[in-house]
Every structure is written in structure tokens, then in C-alpha cells.
């Protein structure tokens, strides 16, 4: 993947990522146009959330 050379210096990138469509996605900084490849998998894998507790019914 060729990295695009930014036209302006960007202190903090704001990555715009497309919807996942494979193992990686190419993000583009909305400030300077730099491109970077991102993994579409979580670093530690997907962690399921605990089930929500039901509130007791009130009469």
C-alpha cells in the first residue's frame, strides 16, 4: 500500500474509516489526507457484554 504524502502538517489525525469489508480497511485523515491501513479485528478479540439485569416489576 502506498502512503499518500500529506499536503499540510497535521498534529492530530482524525481517521475516517469505511465500513469493514475484509481483514483490513484504509482510513484517510480528514485534515491532511494521509492514508493508513487499519486492522478490522479487535486487538484482543471480541469480548461479549454481560447480559443486562432485569429490574423487578413494580405493582
C-alpha positions as CSV (number, residue, x, y, z in Angstrom):
1,X,0.0,0.0,0.0
2,X,1.4,3.4,-1.0
3,X,1.1,6.1,1.7
4,X,-0.2,9.4,0.4
5,X,2.1,12.3,1.2
6,X,0.2,15.0,3.2
7,X,-0.1,18.4,1.7
8,X,-0.3,20.0,5.2
9,X,1.3,19.1,8.5
10,X,-1.3,17.5,10.8
11,X,-0.7,17.5,14.6
12,X,-3.6,15.2,15.3
13,X,-5.1,12.9,12.7
14,X,-8.9,12.3,12.5
15,X,-9.2,9.0,10.8
16,X,-12.2,8.4,8.6
17,X,-12.8,4.6,8.1
18,X,-15.1,2.9,5.7
19,X,-17.4,0.0,6.8
20,X,-15.4,-3.2,7.3
21,X,-15.2,-5.3,4.2
22,X,-12.3,-7.7,4.8
23,X,-9.4,-8.1,7.2
24,X,-8.2,-4.5,6.8
25,X,-9.5,-1.1,5.8
26,X,-7.7,2.0,4.6
27,X,-8.5,5.1,6.6
28,X,-8.0,8.7,5.4
29,X,-7.3,11.7,7.7
30,X,-10.0,14.3,7.2
31,X,-7.5,17.1,8.0
32,X,-4.5,16.3,5.8
33,X,-5.4,13.4,3.5
34,X,-2.8,10.9,4.9
35,X,-3.9,7.3,4.3
36,X,-3.2,4.4,6.8
37,X,-4.2,0.7,6.8
38,X,-6.1,-0.5,9.9
39,X,-7.0,-4.0,11.0
40,X,-10.7,-4.8,11.2
41,X,-10.2,-7.2,14.1
42,X,-10.1,-6.2,17.8
43,X,-6.6,-6.5,19.3
44,X,-7.8,-9.0,21.9
45,X,-10.7,-10.4,20.0
46,X,-14.3,-9.7,20.5
47,X,-15.5,-9.6,24.1
48,X,-19.2,-10.3,24.7
49,X,-21.0,-7.9,27.0
50,X,-22.7,-9.2,30.1
51,X,-26.4,-9.5,29.9
52,X,-28.4,-6.6,31.3
53,X,-30.1,-7.2,34.7
54,X,-33.8,-7.0,34.6
55,X,-35.5,-4.6,37.0
56,X,-38.1,-6.1,39.4
57,X,-41.7,-5.5,38.4
58,X,-43.5,-2.9,40.5
59,X,-47.1,-3.4,41.3
